[in-house]
């Protein structure tokens, strides 16, 4: 990464990075659960 890119994209604070990864993890688990319930409802109907 060049210094020019660093000016455009400043490094995220660690707390925000931690929160973002946690948010993505929860969102991914929710999506997987919804898909699982969706496929189960199709197979049992």
N, C-alpha and C positions, 0 to 999 in steps of 0.2 A: 504493500500500500504506500503510495507516494504521499508527500506532505500536502499536496494540493487536495487529494481525496480526503485527508484527515480534516481539513478545514470545512469541506462540504458535509462530511459525515463525522461529526464528533462522536467520540466513544461514549456509549451509554453508561450511566452510573450502575454499579453492581446490583443495587437494590431493584432497579427497573428491569435489568436483565434477568434477575432471579424471578421477579414477578411475572415477566413475560413468558419465561419457560414454564412456570407453574400454570399459567393461564392456558398455554398451548396444550399442556399435558391433560388438564381437566377437560378442555374442549374436545380433545381427541378421544378421551375415554367416554364422554357423553355421546359423541358421534357414533362410536363403536357400539354402545349400548342401544341407541336408537335403531341402528341398522340390524342388530341382533334381534330386537323385539319385532321389527318390521318383517324380517325373514321368518321368524317363528309364527307370527300371525298369518302369513301367507301359507305356510306349510300345514297349519292346523285348520285353515278355513275350507 
